[in-house]
Amino acid sequence: MKIEEIKKVVQTINSSNIYELLKENNLNVVYSDILNKRKLDATLFENIILIKSNLTPEYEQFILYHELGHFLLHFQSEERYSFYLSKYKNRIENEANIFSFLCLTRDMDLTNTNIIELSVQLGIPSKIASKIYEYMLLSL
């Protein structure tokens, strides 16, 4: 999926409150202490986002937008499959990360902005921030 397609979906969002957006899309957040011991920060299962209960508020917001991105960009109700087992895992994860970043920065002018630095300021881990930057760079 091209970044322009992701931007079009982001432009359809009418709120900057992730919890309102999740409610509008009938997605429920369930906090899990069990996930706190796992590598996975969150997962989308039908209309439930299972998320670690010990994330910082900034990173939680990024993750919730990321999962909303999976829902809006990738979810097909007739299909049941794990994004993590998909042969398109890297592409799908990058698209959800870009979606999340664009939602978090939708009211910002990104001209002459250090994308990695801004991402880290928004609570995004530097490894993911670097991938966001690379994806955006490749999309130019």
RAGI-V986340 format. One record per residue. N is the residue number from 1. RES is the residue in one letter. SS is DSSP state (hx for helix, st for strand, lp for the rest). PSI is psi as a letter, one per 40 degrees, with the letter a starting at -180 (none if undefined). D_CENTER is the distance of its C-alpha to the mean C-alpha in whole Angstrom. Layout:
BEGIN
n->[N	N]
res->[RES	RES]
ss->[SS	SS]
psi->[PSI	PSI]
d_center->[D_CENTER	D_CENTER]
END
This chain:
BEGIN
n->[1	2	3	4	5	6	7	8	9	10	11	12	13	14	15	16	17	18	19	20	21	22	23	24	25	26	27	28	29	30	31	32	33	34	35	36	37	38	39	40	41	42	43	44	45	46	47	48	49	50	51	52	53	54	55	56	57	58	59	60	61	62	63	64	65	66	67	68	69	70	71	72	73	74	75	76	77	78	79	80	81	82	83	84	85	86	87	88	89	90	91	92	93	94	95	96	97	98	99	100	101	102	103	104	105	106	107	108	109	110	111	112	113	114	115	116	117	118	119	120	121	122	123	124	125	126	127	128	129	130	131	132	133	134	135	136	137	138	139	140]
res->[M	K	I	E	E	I	K	K	V	V	Q	T	I	N	S	S	N	I	Y	E	L	L	K	E	N	N	L	N	V	V	Y	S	D	I	L	N	K	R	K	L	D	A	T	L	F	E	N	I	I	L	I	K	S	N	L	T	P	E	Y	E	Q	F	I	L	Y	H	E	L	G	H	F	L	L	H	F	Q	S	E	E	R	Y	S	F	Y	L	S	K	Y	K	N	R	I	E	N	E	A	N	I	F	S	F	L	C	L	T	R	D	M	D	L	T	N	T	N	I	I	E	L	S	V	Q	L	G	I	P	S	K	I	A	S	K	I	Y	E	Y	M	L	L	S	L]
ss->[lp	lp	hx	hx	hx	hx	hx	hx	hx	hx	hx	lp	lp	lp	lp	lp	lp	hx	hx	hx	hx	hx	hx	hx	lp	lp	lp	st	st	st	st	st	lp	hx	hx	hx	hx	lp	lp	lp	lp	st	st	st	st	lp	lp	st	st	st	st	st	lp	lp	lp	lp	hx	hx	hx	hx	hx	hx	hx	hx	hx	hx	hx	hx	hx	hx	hx	hx	hx	hx	lp	lp	lp	lp	lp	lp	lp	lp	lp	lp	lp	lp	lp	lp	hx	hx	hx	hx	hx	hx	hx	hx	hx	hx	hx	hx	hx	hx	hx	hx	lp	lp	lp	lp	lp	lp	lp	lp	lp	lp	hx	hx	hx	hx	hx	hx	hx	lp	lp	lp	lp	hx	hx	hx	hx	hx	hx	hx	hx	hx	hx	hx	hx	hx	lp	lp]
psi->[h	i	d	d	d	d	d	d	d	d	d	e	h	e	i	e	h	d	d	d	d	d	d	d	e	f	h	i	h	h	h	h	d	d	d	d	e	i	d	h	d	i	i	h	h	b	f	h	h	h	i	i	e	f	i	i	d	d	d	d	d	d	d	d	d	d	d	d	d	d	d	d	d	d	h	h	d	e	i	h	i	h	d	e	e	i	e	e	d	d	d	d	d	d	d	d	d	d	d	d	d	d	d	d	e	d	e	i	h	e	h	f	h	h	d	d	d	d	d	d	d	e	e	h	i	d	d	d	d	d	d	d	d	d	d	d	d	d	e	none]
d_center->[15	16	14	16	15	11	13	15	13	11	15	16	14	17	16	14	14	11	14	16	13	12	16	17	15	17	14	15	14	16	17	18	21	21	18	19	21	19	16	13	11	10	11	11	15	16	16	15	12	14	13	15	17	18	15	15	14	12	10	10	9	6	5	6	4	1	5	6	5	7	10	10	10	12	13	17	19	22	20	20	18	16	13	14	18	17	19	16	14	13	13	10	8	9	8	4	4	7	6	4	7	9	9	10	12	14	17	18	20	18	22	23	20	19	16	16	18	16	12	15	16	13	12	10	13	15	14	11	12	15	13	11	14	16	14	15	18	19	18	21]
END
